[in-house]
Amino acid sequence: MAFVSDRSGYRQLWIIDLETGRIRPLLQKSGARLPAWSPRLPETASSTP
């Protein structure tokens, strides 16, 4: 799961590992806004011949 927080003193994008509960910043840069995800790609688009 991903979320935006200012827990480090500035806005960052964070991720939580739902199995372990580990929370860590996704990037080390500040100024994050609400995450926006692209649509899921079909499996054939990501595989190479």
mmCIF file as Biopython writes it, N, C-alpha, C and O atoms, coordinates in Angstrom:
data_model
#
loop_
_atom_site.group_PDB
_atom_site.id
_atom_site.type_symbol
_atom_site.label_atom_id
_atom_site.label_alt_id
_atom_site.label_comp_id
_atom_site.label_asym_id
_atom_site.label_entity_id
_atom_site.label_seq_id
_atom_site.pdbx_PDB_ins_code
_atom_site.Cartn_x
_atom_site.Cartn_y
_atom_site.Cartn_z
_atom_site.occupancy
_atom_site.B_iso_or_equiv
_atom_site.auth_seq_id
_atom_site.auth_asym_id
_atom_site.pdbx_PDB_model_num
ATOM 1   N N  . MET A ? 1  ? 0.847  -1.141  0.000   1.0 0.0 1  A 1 
ATOM 2   C CA . MET A ? 1  ? 0.000  0.000   0.000   1.0 0.0 1  A 1 
ATOM 3   C C  . MET A ? 1  ? 0.912  1.229   0.000   1.0 0.0 1  A 1 
ATOM 4   O O  . MET A ? 1  ? 1.983  1.210   0.607   1.0 0.0 1  A 1 
ATOM 5   N N  . ALA A ? 2  ? 0.491  2.281   -0.672  1.0 0.0 2  A 1 
ATOM 6   C CA . ALA A ? 2  ? 1.259  3.523   -0.734  1.0 0.0 2  A 1 
ATOM 7   C C  . ALA A ? 2  ? 0.438  4.660   -0.147  1.0 0.0 2  A 1 
ATOM 8   O O  . ALA A ? 2  ? -0.789 4.674   -0.246  1.0 0.0 2  A 1 
ATOM 9   N N  . PHE A ? 3  ? 1.134  5.612   0.467   1.0 0.0 3  A 1 
ATOM 10  C CA . PHE A ? 3  ? 0.474  6.790   1.017   1.0 0.0 3  A 1 
ATOM 11  C C  . PHE A ? 3  ? 1.461  7.950   1.063   1.0 0.0 3  A 1 
ATOM 12  O O  . PHE A ? 3  ? 2.673  7.750   0.992   1.0 0.0 3  A 1 
ATOM 13  N N  . VAL A ? 4  ? 0.930  9.167   1.184   1.0 0.0 4  A 1 
ATOM 14  C CA . VAL A ? 4  ? 1.748  10.364  1.313   1.0 0.0 4  A 1 
ATOM 15  C C  . VAL A ? 4  ? 1.690  10.807  2.768   1.0 0.0 4  A 1 
ATOM 16  O O  . VAL A ? 4  ? 0.620  10.829  3.376   1.0 0.0 4  A 1 
ATOM 17  N N  . SER A ? 5  ? 2.857  11.163  3.327   1.0 0.0 5  A 1 
ATOM 18  C CA . SER A ? 5  ? 2.918  11.611  4.711   1.0 0.0 5  A 1 
ATOM 19  C C  . SER A ? 5  ? 4.052  12.619  4.863   1.0 0.0 5  A 1 
ATOM 20  O O  . SER A ? 5  ? 5.005  12.635  4.084   1.0 0.0 5  A 1 
ATOM 21  N N  . ASP A ? 6  ? 3.920  13.458  5.886   1.0 0.0 6  A 1 
ATOM 22  C CA . ASP A ? 6  ? 5.009  14.380  6.214   1.0 0.0 6  A 1 
ATOM 23  C C  . ASP A ? 6  ? 5.699  13.956  7.513   1.0 0.0 6  A 1 
ATOM 24  O O  . ASP A ? 6  ? 6.263  14.790  8.221   1.0 0.0 6  A 1 
ATOM 25  N N  . ARG A ? 7  ? 5.652  12.676  7.818   1.0 0.0 7  A 1 
ATOM 26  C CA . ARG A ? 7  ? 6.251  12.137  9.045   1.0 0.0 7  A 1 
ATOM 27  C C  . ARG A ? 7  ? 7.747  12.401  9.129   1.0 0.0 7  A 1 
ATOM 28  O O  . ARG A ? 7  ? 8.301  12.393  10.228  1.0 0.0 7  A 1 
ATOM 29  N N  . SER A ? 8  ? 8.412  12.631  8.018   1.0 0.0 8  A 1 
ATOM 30  C CA . SER A ? 8  ? 9.851  12.893  8.023   1.0 0.0 8  A 1 
ATOM 31  C C  . SER A ? 8  ? 10.159 14.389  8.045   1.0 0.0 8  A 1 
ATOM 32  O O  . SER A ? 8  ? 11.325 14.781  8.011   1.0 0.0 8  A 1 
ATOM 33  N N  . GLY A ? 9  ? 9.129  15.222  8.101   1.0 0.0 9  A 1 
ATOM 34  C CA . GLY A ? 9  ? 9.330  16.668  8.106   1.0 0.0 9  A 1 
ATOM 35  C C  . GLY A ? 9  ? 8.991  17.319  6.779   1.0 0.0 9  A 1 
ATOM 36  O O  . GLY A ? 9  ? 8.893  18.544  6.701   1.0 0.0 9  A 1 
ATOM 37  N N  . TYR A ? 10 ? 8.811  16.530  5.746   1.0 0.0 10 A 1 
ATOM 38  C CA . TYR A ? 10 ? 8.377  17.020  4.437   1.0 0.0 10 A 1 
ATOM 39  C C  . TYR A ? 10 ? 7.577  15.914  3.763   1.0 0.0 10 A 1 
ATOM 40  O O  . TYR A ? 10 ? 7.685  14.743  4.128   1.0 0.0 10 A 1 
ATOM 41  N N  . ARG A ? 11 ? 6.779  16.296  2.785   1.0 0.0 11 A 1 
ATOM 42  C CA . ARG A ? 11 ? 5.883  15.331  2.141   1.0 0.0 11 A 1 
ATOM 43  C C  . ARG A ? 11 ? 6.674  14.335  1.301   1.0 0.0 11 A 1 
ATOM 44  O O  . ARG A ? 11 ? 7.473  14.712  0.444   1.0 0.0 11 A 1 
ATOM 45  N N  . GLN A ? 12 ? 6.431  13.051  1.572   1.0 0.0 12 A 1 
ATOM 46  C CA . GLN A ? 12 ? 7.075  11.966  0.844   1.0 0.0 12 A 1 
ATOM 47  C C  . GLN A ? 12 ? 6.049  10.893  0.528   1.0 0.0 12 A 1 
ATOM 48  O O  . GLN A ? 12 ? 5.015  10.783  1.187   1.0 0.0 12 A 1 
ATOM 49  N N  . LEU A ? 13 ? 6.353  10.110  -0.486  1.0 0.0 13 A 1 
ATOM 50  C CA . LEU A ? 13 ? 5.560  8.935   -0.817  1.0 0.0 13 A 1 
ATOM 51  C C  . LEU A ? 13 ? 6.156  7.755   -0.057  1.0 0.0 13 A 1 
ATOM 52  O O  . LEU A ? 13 ? 7.343  7.457   -0.192  1.0 0.0 13 A 1 
ATOM 53  N N  . TRP A ? 14 ? 5.323  7.082   0.747   1.0 0.0 14 A 1 
ATOM 54  C CA . TRP A ? 14 ? 5.744  5.955   1.575   1.0 0.0 14 A 1 
ATOM 55  C C  . TRP A ? 14 ? 5.029  4.691   1.108   1.0 0.0 14 A 1 
ATOM 56  O O  . TRP A ? 14 ? 3.954  4.763   0.513   1.0 0.0 14 A 1 
ATOM 57  N N  . ILE A ? 15 ? 5.631  3.535   1.382   1.0 0.0 15 A 1 
ATOM 58  C CA . ILE A ? 15 ? 4.969  2.259   1.113   1.0 0.0 15 A 1 
ATOM 59  C C  . ILE A ? 15 ? 4.999  1.406   2.377   1.0 0.0 15 A 1 
ATOM 60  O O  . ILE A ? 15 ? 5.923  1.483   3.187   1.0 0.0 15 A 1 
ATOM 61  N N  . ILE A ? 16 ? 3.963  0.595   2.514   1.0 0.0 16 A 1 
ATOM 62  C CA . ILE A ? 16 ? 3.857  -0.340  3.629   1.0 0.0 16 A 1 
ATOM 63  C C  . ILE A ? 16 ? 3.835  -1.752  3.057   1.0 0.0 16 A 1 
ATOM 64  O O  . ILE A ? 16 ? 3.042  -2.052  2.165   1.0 0.0 16 A 1 
ATOM 65  N N  . ASP A ? 17 ? 4.698  -2.610  3.565   1.0 0.0 17 A 1 
ATOM 66  C CA . ASP A ? 17 ? 4.641  -4.028  3.235   1.0 0.0 17 A 1 
ATOM 67  C C  . ASP A ? 17 ? 3.546  -4.621  4.110   1.0 0.0 17 A 1 
ATOM 68  O O  . ASP A ? 17 ? 3.700  -4.688  5.330   1.0 0.0 17 A 1 
ATOM 69  N N  . LEU A ? 18 ? 2.450  -5.049  3.511   1.0 0.0 18 A 1 
ATOM 70  C CA . LEU A ? 18 ? 1.304  -5.517  4.272   1.0 0.0 18 A 1 
ATOM 71  C C  . LEU A ? 18 ? 1.564  -6.833  4.997   1.0 0.0 18 A 1 
ATOM 72  O O  . LEU A ? 18 ? 0.856  -7.156  5.951   1.0 0.0 18 A 1 
ATOM 73  N N  . GLU A ? 19 ? 2.551  -7.589  4.569   1.0 0.0 19 A 1 
ATOM 74  C CA . GLU A ? 19 ? 2.876  -8.838  5.255   1.0 0.0 19 A 1 
ATOM 75  C C  . GLU A ? 19 ? 3.717  -8.603  6.505   1.0 0.0 19 A 1 
ATOM 76  O O  . GLU A ? 19 ? 3.492  -9.241  7.534   1.0 0.0 19 A 1 
ATOM 77  N N  . THR A ? 20 ? 4.684  -7.691  6.423   1.0 0.0 20 A 1 
ATOM 78  C CA . THR A ? 20 ? 5.602  -7.470  7.543   1.0 0.0 20 A 1 
ATOM 79  C C  . THR A ? 20 ? 5.264  -6.223  8.359   1.0 0.0 20 A 1 
ATOM 80  O O  . THR A ? 20 ? 5.697  -6.093  9.504   1.0 0.0 20 A 1 
ATOM 81  N N  . GLY A ? 21 ? 4.489  -5.305  7.770   1.0 0.0 21 A 1 
ATOM 82  C CA . GLY A ? 21 ? 4.184  -4.048  8.451   1.0 0.0 21 A 1 
ATOM 83  C C  . GLY A ? 21 ? 5.294  -3.024  8.317   1.0 0.0 21 A 1 
ATOM 84  O O  . GLY A ? 21 ? 5.209  -1.945  8.903   1.0 0.0 21 A 1 
ATOM 85  N N  . ARG A ? 22 ? 6.338  -3.340  7.555   1.0 0.0 22 A 1 
ATOM 86  C CA . ARG A ? 22 ? 7.471  -2.426  7.373   1.0 0.0 22 A 1 
ATOM 87  C C  . ARG A ? 22 ? 7.022  -1.206  6.578   1.0 0.0 22 A 1 
ATOM 88  O O  . ARG A ? 22 ? 6.376  -1.336  5.538   1.0 0.0 22 A 1 
ATOM 89  N N  . ILE A ? 23 ? 7.366  -0.026  7.070   1.0 0.0 23 A 1 
ATOM 90  C CA . ILE A ? 23 ? 7.048  1.234   6.400   1.0 0.0 23 A 1 
ATOM 91  C C  . ILE A ? 23 ? 8.358  1.874   5.970   1.0 0.0 23 A 1 
ATOM 92  O O  . ILE A ? 23 ? 9.294  1.980   6.763   1.0 0.0 23 A 1 
ATOM 93  N N  . ARG A ? 24 ? 8.423  2.305   4.702   1.0 0.0 24 A 1 
ATOM 94  C CA . ARG A ? 24 ? 9.644  2.958   4.223   1.0 0.0 24 A 1 
ATOM 95  C C  . ARG A ? 24 ? 9.301  3.960   3.135   1.0 0.0 24 A 1 
ATOM 96  O O  . ARG A ? 24 ? 8.293  3.806   2.445   1.0 0.0 24 A 1 
ATOM 97  N N  . PRO A ? 25 ? 10.134 4.992   2.972   1.0 0.0 25 A 1 
ATOM 98  C CA . PRO A ? 25 ? 9.895  5.946   1.892   1.0 0.0 25 A 1 
ATOM 99  C C  . PRO A ? 25 ? 10.183 5.291   0.543   1.0 0.0 25 A 1 
ATOM 100 O O  . PRO A ? 25 ? 11.146 4.537   0.406   1.0 0.0 25 A 1 
ATOM 101 N N  . LEU A ? 26 ? 9.360  5.579   -0.433  1.0 0.0 26 A 1 
ATOM 102 C CA . LEU A ? 26 ? 9.579  5.024   -1.769  1.0 0.0 26 A 1 
ATOM 103 C C  . LEU A ? 26 ? 10.710 5.761   -2.473  1.0 0.0 26 A 1 
ATOM 104 O O  . LEU A ? 26 ? 11.538 5.140   -3.140  1.0 0.0 26 A 1 
ATOM 105 N N  . LEU A ? 27 ? 10.750 7.063   -2.330  1.0 0.0 27 A 1 
ATOM 106 C CA . LEU A ? 27 ? 11.807 7.894   -2.917  1.0 0.0 27 A 1 
ATOM 107 C C  . LEU A ? 27 ? 12.405 8.769   -1.826  1.0 0.0 27 A 1 
ATOM 108 O O  . LEU A ? 27 ? 11.765 8.997   -0.799  1.0 0.0 27 A 1 
ATOM 109 N N  . GLN A ? 28 ? 13.594 9.253   -2.028  1.0 0.0 28 A 1 
ATOM 110 C CA . GLN A ? 28 ? 14.244 10.107  -1.040  1.0 0.0 28 A 1 
ATOM 111 C C  . GLN A ? 28 ? 14.027 11.598  -1.319  1.0 0.0 28 A 1 
ATOM 112 O O  . GLN A ? 28 ? 14.633 12.439  -0.656  1.0 0.0 28 A 1 
ATOM 113 N N  . LYS A ? 29 ? 13.177 11.934  -2.288  1.0 0.0 29 A 1 
ATOM 114 C CA . LYS A ? 29 ? 12.914 13.333  -2.623  1.0 0.0 29 A 1 
ATOM 115 C C  . LYS A ? 29 ? 11.635 13.798  -1.947  1.0 0.0 29 A 1 
ATOM 116 O O  . LYS A ? 29 ? 10.747 12.995  -1.661  1.0 0.0 29 A 1 
ATOM 117 N N  . SER A ? 30 ? 11.545 15.082  -1.696  1.0 0.0 30 A 1 
ATOM 118 C CA . SER A ? 30 ? 10.355 15.632  -1.062  1.0 0.0 30 A 1 
ATOM 119 C C  . SER A ? 30 ? 9.403  16.206  -2.104  1.0 0.0 30 A 1 
ATOM 120 O O  . SER A ? 30 ? 9.688  16.176  -3.301  1.0 0.0 30 A 1 
ATOM 121 N N  . GLY A ? 31 ? 8.273  16.726  -1.641  1.0 0.0 31 A 1 
ATOM 122 C CA . GLY A ? 31 ? 7.316  17.374  -2.524  1.0 0.0 31 A 1 
ATOM 123 C C  . GLY A ? 31 ? 6.307  16.423  -3.121  1.0 0.0 31 A 1 
ATOM 124 O O  . GLY A ? 31 ? 5.682  16.749  -4.130  1.0 0.0 31 A 1 
ATOM 125 N N  . ALA A ? 32 ? 6.129  15.261  -2.531  1.0 0.0 32 A 1 
ATOM 126 C CA . ALA A ? 32 ? 5.186  14.279  -3.065  1.0 0.0 32 A 1 
ATOM 127 C C  . ALA A ? 32 ? 3.757  14.796  -2.945  1.0 0.0 32 A 1 
ATOM 128 O O  . ALA A ? 32 ? 3.423  15.536  -2.019  1.0 0.0 32 A 1 
ATOM 129 N N  . ARG A ? 33 ? 2.949  14.406  -3.868  1.0 0.0 33 A 1 
ATOM 130 C CA . ARG A ? 33 ? 1.523  14.694  -3.826  1.0 0.0 33 A 1 
ATOM 131 C C  . ARG A ? 33 ? 0.788  13.365  -3.759  1.0 0.0 33 A 1 
ATOM 132 O O  . ARG A ? 33 ? 1.386  12.336  -3.445  1.0 0.0 33 A 1 
ATOM 133 N N  . LEU A ? 34 ? -0.479 13.383  -4.046  1.0 0.0 34 A 1 
ATOM 134 C CA . LEU A ? 34 ? -1.233 12.132  -4.018  1.0 0.0 34 A 1 
ATOM 135 C C  . LEU A ? 34 ? -0.718 11.197  -5.100  1.0 0.0 34 A 1 
ATOM 136 O O  . LEU A ? 34 ? -0.520 11.625  -6.237  1.0 0.0 34 A 1 
ATOM 137 N N  . PRO A ? 35 ? -0.498 9.935   -4.772  1.0 0.0 35 A 1 
ATOM 138 C CA . PRO A ? 35 ? -0.023 8.990   -5.776  1.0 0.0 35 A 1 
ATOM 139 C C  . PRO A ? 35 ? -1.072 8.771   -6.864  1.0 0.0 35 A 1 
ATOM 140 O O  . PRO A ? 35 ? -2.269 8.727   -6.580  1.0 0.0 35 A 1 
ATOM 141 N N  . ALA A ? 36 ? -0.625 8.637   -8.092  1.0 0.0 36 A 1 
ATOM 142 C CA . ALA A ? 36 ? -1.516 8.329   -9.217  1.0 0.0 36 A 1 
ATOM 143 C C  . ALA A ? 36 ? -0.897 7.152   -9.955  1.0 0.0 36 A 1 
ATOM 144 O O  . ALA A ? 36 ? 0.246  7.230   -10.404 1.0 0.0 36 A 1 
ATOM 145 N N  . TRP A ? 37 ? -1.638 6.076   -10.080 1.0 0.0 37 A 1 
ATOM 146 C CA . TRP A ? 37 ? -1.120 4.852   -10.683 1.0 0.0 37 A 1 
ATOM 147 C C  . TRP A ? 37 ? -1.675 4.701   -12.080 1.0 0.0 37 A 1 
ATOM 148 O O  . TRP A ? 37 ? -2.815 5.081   -12.348 1.0 0.0 37 A 1 
ATOM 149 N N  . SER A ? 38 ? -0.876 4.150   -12.968 1.0 0.0 38 A 1 
ATOM 150 C CA . SER A ? 38 ? -1.322 3.886   -14.327 1.0 0.0 38 A 1 
ATOM 151 C C  . SER A ? 38 ? -2.155 2.601   -14.344 1.0 0.0 38 A 1 
ATOM 152 O O  . SER A ? 38 ? -2.075 1.792   -13.419 1.0 0.0 38 A 1 
ATOM 153 N N  . PRO A ? 39 ? -2.946 2.420   -15.392 1.0 0.0 39 A 1 
ATOM 154 C CA . PRO A ? 39 ? -3.710 1.173   -15.488 1.0 0.0 39 A 1 
ATOM 155 C C  . PRO A ? 39 ? -2.774 -0.031  -15.562 1.0 0.0 39 A 1 
ATOM 156 O O  . PRO A ? 39 ? -1.638 0.079   -16.022 1.0 0.0 39 A 1 
ATOM 157 N N  . ARG A ? 40 ? -3.260 -1.162  -15.110 1.0 0.0 40 A 1 
ATOM 158 C CA . ARG A ? 40 ? -2.460 -2.388  -15.171 1.0 0.0 40 A 1 
ATOM 159 C C  . ARG A ? 40 ? -2.255 -2.792  -16.626 1.0 0.0 40 A 1 
ATOM 160 O O  . ARG A ? 40 ? -3.189 -2.794  -17.427 1.0 0.0 40 A 1 
ATOM 161 N N  . LEU A ? 41 ? -1.024 -3.129  -16.942 1.0 0.0 41 A 1 
ATOM 162 C CA . LEU A ? 41 ? -0.695 -3.552  -18.305 1.0 0.0 41 A 1 
ATOM 163 C C  . LEU A ? 41 ? -1.017 -5.029  -18.466 1.0 0.0 41 A 1 
ATOM 164 O O  . LEU A ? 41 ? -0.888 -5.797  -17.512 1.0 0.0 41 A 1 
ATOM 165 N N  . PRO A ? 42 ? -1.436 -5.436  -19.660 1.0 0.0 42 A 1 
ATOM 166 C CA . PRO A ? 42 ? -1.640 -6.873  -19.888 1.0 0.0 42 A 1 
ATOM 167 C C  . PRO A ? 42 ? -0.300 -7.618  -19.732 1.0 0.0 42 A 1 
ATOM 168 O O  . PRO A ? 42 ? 0.762  -7.067  -20.022 1.0 0.0 42 A 1 
ATOM 169 N N  . GLU A ? 43 ? -0.368 -8.844  -19.282 1.0 0.0 43 A 1 
ATOM 170 C CA . GLU A ? 43 ? 0.847  -9.628  -19.051 1.0 0.0 43 A 1 
ATOM 171 C C  . GLU A ? 43 ? 1.689  -9.782  -20.313 1.0 0.0 43 A 1 
ATOM 172 O O  . GLU A ? 43 ? 2.913  -9.866  -20.224 1.0 0.0 43 A 1 
ATOM 173 N N  . THR A ? 44 ? 1.067  -9.821  -21.473 1.0 0.0 44 A 1 
ATOM 174 C CA . THR A ? 44 ? 1.810  -9.971  -22.722 1.0 0.0 44 A 1 
ATOM 175 C C  . THR A ? 44 ? 2.612  -8.725  -23.046 1.0 0.0 44 A 1 
ATOM 176 O O  . THR A ? 44 ? 3.618  -8.819  -23.749 1.0 0.0 44 A 1 
ATOM 177 N N  . ALA A ? 45 ? 2.205  -7.562  -22.559 1.0 0.0 45 A 1 
ATOM 178 C CA . ALA A ? 45 ? 2.920  -6.324  -22.828 1.0 0.0 45 A 1 
ATOM 179 C C  . ALA A ? 45 ? 4.237  -6.260  -22.075 1.0 0.0 45 A 1 
ATOM 180 O O  . ALA A ? 45 ? 5.175  -5.612  -22.538 1.0 0.0 45 A 1 
ATOM 181 N N  . SER A ? 46 ? 4.332  -6.919  -20.920 1.0 0.0 46 A 1 
ATOM 182 C CA . SER A ? 46 ? 5.560  -6.848  -20.119 1.0 0.0 46 A 1 
ATOM 183 C C  . SER A ? 46 ? 6.544  -7.973  -20.432 1.0 0.0 46 A 1 
ATOM 184 O O  . SER A ? 46 ? 7.700  -7.904  -20.015 1.0 0.0 46 A 1 
ATOM 185 N N  . SER A ? 47 ? 6.121  -8.987  -21.143 1.0 0.0 47 A 1 
ATOM 186 C CA . SER A ? 47 ? 7.034  -10.095 -21.445 1.0 0.0 47 A 1 
ATOM 187 C C  . SER A ? 47 ? 7.761  -9.842  -22.768 1.0 0.0 47 A 1 
ATOM 188 O O  . SER A ? 47 ? 7.234  -9.198  -23.675 1.0 0.0 47 A 1 
ATOM 189 N N  . THR A ? 48 ? 8.981  -10.367 -22.849 1.0 0.0 48 A 1 
ATOM 190 C CA . THR A ? 48 ? 9.761  -10.221 -24.071 1.0 0.0 48 A 1 
ATOM 191 C C  . THR A ? 48 ? 9.939  -11.584 -24.708 1.0 0.0 48 A 1 
ATOM 192 O O  . THR A ? 48 ? 10.067 -12.581 -23.997 1.0 0.0 48 A 1 
ATOM 193 N N  . PRO A ? 49 ? 9.949  -11.652 -26.026 1.0 0.0 49 A 1 
ATOM 194 C CA . PRO A ? 49 ? 10.107 -12.954 -26.700 1.0 0.0 49 A 1 
ATOM 195 C C  . PRO A ? 49 ? 11.480 -13.547 -26.553 1.0 0.0 49 A 1 
ATOM 196 O O  . PRO A ? 49 ? 11.742 -14.633 -27.071 1.0 0.0 49 A 1 
#
